[in-house]
């Protein structure tokens, strides 16, 4: 629980910000934006103010409990620091999105269509750099039937996944700053989906190679 302290502190700060912002919010708060960057769904001030802090509290408690119920919890002795670093960052990311959404509703000069994709890109780059250090587990990482059935396939897939997520994140960041509107959003999807799905296909191919006896022994190039 001590390793989750940053997440709990960030959640408390998000709640404090929500309480401060609530009396100043308009009657309708934009909570969803279309591909053109324009809001297309609105919520009540209370819902918009407390949704993210509630989600952050739930995630913090969930992430704190998951290692103790993981059938592969012995591996947290080796990657526990990476796990807690990543979950704290995910909670912090949610908190930043919370501030951006409420800030935009308060009239701050924020471009949602640029800020959120750029943030997602930064998160993807961060995840990409941590993926190769994650050991097999049931709750985090690229969990396919093939990575969970072979530690070697897990290791190779997460090395490839690290590059894929980093590349996807950089693509998000670059395109978000180009500000191409709907075309930029579609370009993100066309680029990112194949990049992120590649490790899944790669895990199957490596598993087949290992099963046929050509993937065991010395590691193959990735």
C-alpha positions in Angstrom: 0.0 0.0 0.0 2.9 2.3 0.7 4.1 2.1 -2.9 0.6 3.4 -4.0 1.0 6.5 -1.9 1.7 8.8 -4.8 -1.6 7.6 -6.5 -3.6 8.3 -3.3 -2.0 11.8 -2.9 -2.8 12.6 -6.6 -6.3 11.4 -6.2 -6.8 13.6 -3.1 -5.4 16.5 -5.1 -7.8 15.8 -8.0 -10.7 15.7 -5.5 -9.6 19.0 -4.0 -9.5 20.6 -7.5 -12.9 19.3 -8.3 -14.3 20.8 -5.1 -12.7 24.1 -5.9 -13.9 24.1 -9.6 -17.5 22.9 -9.0 -19.0 26.3 -8.0 -17.4 27.9 -11.0 -18.4 25.4 -13.7 -21.1 26.2 -16.2 -24.5 24.5 -16.3 -23.2 22.0 -18.9 -19.7 20.7 -19.1 -18.2 19.2 -22.3 -17.0 15.7 -21.5 -16.6 14.2 -25.0 -15.2 15.6 -28.2 -15.6 14.4 -31.8 -13.0 13.9 -34.4 -13.2 17.5 -35.4 -12.2 18.6 -31.9 -15.6 20.0 -31.1 -17.6 18.9 -28.0 -20.4 16.5 -28.8 -21.5 15.4 -25.3 -22.1 17.3 -22.1 -22.6 16.4 -18.4 -23.7 18.1 -15.3 -21.1 20.0 -13.3 -21.2 17.5 -10.4 -20.7 14.5 -12.7 -17.9 16.2 -14.6 -16.2 17.3 -11.4 -16.3 14.0 -9.6 -16.1 11.4 -12.3 -12.4 11.4 -12.7 -11.5 11.5 -8.9 -13.9 8.6 -8.4 -12.2 6.6 -11.2 -8.8 7.5 -9.8 -9.8 6.2 -6.4 -11.1 3.0 -7.9 -8.0 2.4 -9.9 -5.7 3.1 -7.0 -7.5 0.6 -4.8 -7.7 -2.0 -7.6 -4.0 -1.7 -8.5 -3.1 -2.0 -4.9 -5.0 -5.3 -4.5 -4.2 -7.0 -7.9 -0.6 -8.2 -7.0 -1.9 -10.1 -4.0 -4.4 -12.1 -6.1 -2.3 -12.7 -9.1 -1.5 -16.4 -9.6 2.0 -15.3 -10.7 2.5 -12.9 -7.8 6.0 -14.3 -7.2 7.1 -12.3 -10.3 6.3 -9.0 -8.5 9.5 -9.6 -6.5 11.3 -8.9 -9.8 9.1 -6.3 -11.5 7.2 -4.8 -8.5 8.9 -1.4 -8.8 8.0 -1.2 -12.5 4.4 -2.2 -11.8 3.9 0.4 -9.1 5.7 3.1 -11.1 3.4 2.5 -14.1 0.1 2.4 -12.1 1.1 5.6 -10.3 1.7 7.2 -13.7 -1.6 6.0 -15.0 -3.4 7.5 -12.1 -1.5 10.8 -12.6 -2.4 10.7 -16.3 -6.0 10.4 -15.4 -5.6 13.4 -13.0 -4.1 15.6 -15.7 -6.9 14.8 -18.0 -9.3 15.7 -15.2 -7.6 19.1 -14.8 -7.6 19.7 -18.6 -11.3 18.9 -19.0 -12.4 21.1 -16.1 -9.9 23.8 -17.0 -11.4 24.0 -20.5 -14.9 24.3 -19.0 -13.6 27.1 -16.8 -12.4 29.0 -19.9 -8.7 28.2 -19.7 -6.9 28.5 -23.1 -6.7 24.7 -23.7 -6.9 22.9 -27.0 -8.5 19.6 -26.1 -7.9 18.2 -29.6 -4.1 18.7 -29.1 -3.6 18.3 -25.4 -5.3 14.9 -24.9 -3.6 13.1 -27.9 -0.2 14.5 -26.9 -0.8 13.2 -23.3 -1.7 9.8 -24.6 1.4 9.9 -26.7 3.6 10.6 -23.7 1.9 7.8 -21.8 2.5 5.4 -24.7 6.2 6.3 -24.8 6.4 5.8 -21.0 4.7 2.4 -21.2 6.9 1.4 -24.2 10.1 2.0 -22.1 8.8 -0.1 -19.2 7.2 -3.0 -21.1 10.5 -5.0 -21.5 11.0 -5.0 -17.8 7.6 -6.5 -16.9 7.6 -10.2 -16.0 4.7 -12.6 -16.8 1.6 -11.7 -14.8 -2.2 -11.8 -15.4 -3.0 -8.0 -15.1 -0.3 -5.9 -16.9 1.5 -6.1 -20.2 0.7 -7.8 -23.5 -1.3 -10.7 -22.2 -2.1 -13.1 -25.0 -2.6 -16.9 -24.8 0.8 -17.2 -26.3 2.8 -14.9 -24.0 1.1 -16.4 -21.0 2.0 -19.9 -22.1 5.7 -19.2 -22.6 8.1 -17.0 -20.6 10.4 -16.8 -23.7 7.5 -15.6 -25.9 6.5 -13.1 -23.2 10.1 -11.7 -23.0 10.5 -11.4 -26.8 7.0 -10.0 -27.3 7.5 -7.3 -24.6 10.7 -6.2 -26.1 9.0 -5.8 -29.5 6.0 -4.2 -27.7 8.3 -1.7 -26.1 9.4 -0.4 -29.5 5.8 -0.5 -30.9 4.3 1.5 -28.0 7.1 4.0 -28.1 6.6 4.5 -31.9 2.9 4.8 -31.5 3.3 7.4 -28.7 5.7 9.5 -30.8 3.2 9.4 -33.7 0.5 10.6 -31.4 2.7 13.5 -30.2 3.8 14.6 -33.6 0.3 14.4 -35.2 -1.3 16.2 -32.2 1.0 19.2 -32.7 0.4 19.3 -36.5 -3.3 20.1 -35.7 -4.8 18.5 -38.7 -8.3 18.1 -37.3 -10.4 15.0 -38.3 -7.7 14.0 -40.9 -5.1 14.0 -38.1 -7.3 11.9 -35.9 -7.9 9.4 -38.7 -4.1 9.3 -39.4 -3.4 8.6 -35.7 -5.8 5.6 -35.8 -4.4 4.3 -39.1 -0.9 4.5 -37.8 -1.4 3.4 -34.2 -3.7 0.4 -34.5 -1.2 -1.6 -36.7 1.7 -0.6 -34.5 0.0 -1.7 -31.3 -1.5 -4.9 -32.8 1.8 -6.0 -34.2 3.1 -7.4 -30.8 -0.1 -9.5 -30.6 0.6 -11.1 -34.0 4.3 -11.4 -33.1 3.5 -13.3 -29.9 1.5 -15.9 -31.9 4.3 -16.2 -34.5 6.9 -16.7 -31.8 4.8 -19.2 -30.0 4.3 -21.2 -33.3 8.1 -21.1 -33.9 8.7 -22.3 -30.3 6.1 -25.0 -30.6 7.6 -26.3 -33.8 11.0 -26.4 -32.2 12.6 -23.6 -34.1 12.1 -21.0 -31.4 13.9 -22.7 -28.6 17.6 -22.6 -27.9 19.3 -19.4 -28.8 17.0 -16.4 -29.0 15.9 -15.3 -32.4 16.4 -11.7 -33.6 13.4 -9.4 -33.0 
